[in-house]
């Protein structure tokens, strides 16, 4: 069950401040990291302020300055999420890094490098990768070099002898270990944010992959899709024994002219979705639709011994289902179907809108069977008749002149 805003904890909602719907994944991650580091830094400064407040009760002259410095830092850091909201994550990130540098230098000068505050510069190094998602490699490298240079400068220049307000060794030791502990927890927290984001990204990636694979399978046969995914670029095969069918909705162009566009699309979608179910039922491969004409083939890409019979039964069912759609919708719909058996070449073409198509004389003859046929009848070639004459009844049409082929003996498939 998805986690709603009401169920999210206060801390989670705070690190989400500044995230907008139009942000991409890396920008969202940057906002979360900036807010997280700011809150950890504010918490650390508030913690030191409390400690210094307690120490102030015993030493009024030296601790008061550090107390006010920590309070100022808390104020400076808590505005970071507001900057994320109003100024964007790049500005908020630069502001956060600047405050962090100032904080580290000031406190190191205050009580020496033994305080351990400069260890936070390691997080600043990581921050150049974590906080900024849209800067160049040169800019990122510059931030890393600045952080490293400041670390060594503090380590060797801010000695206890030069400290503005030297603290007792036990206080320095305690502060050093406290800084290291909080730094460790901060790094663990950042790693956890990355872990959560990586898990979300992985889930989104898997979801999109399944969606893209589903779309690929919608337009390509599974075996062809698998070959494309494996890296095969040119897919072309010769199939010597297949059956091609063309089914054209008679008079649909004239009907479409009298209907609004949404009604035309709805009606054609209803018809072709029904045809899709029929081709799936008989294990045929839908090739494409051309206007109001539907094209499919039996016997490829996987061989099928009874492809001619499967196509014939699918054609009979298309004819029947269209009559039912006509009765349900009130539109006078009829179909003209052509079938031919023979050899085709099948392959994948295109790089942007990939299609699996077939070519050859068999395709042309099947198309001619449809165009030279009659409404409400399934027009078959001699080759189809020879394969199915013992399975179906046929009506001999006789010799007809077929464009591009000459005289051909053809048949009408009888309804069962």
Order of alpha helices (4+ residues) and beta strands (2+ residues): alpha-alpha-alpha-alpha-alpha-alpha-alpha-alpha-alpha-beta-alpha-alpha-beta-beta-alpha-beta-beta-alpha-beta-alpha-beta-beta
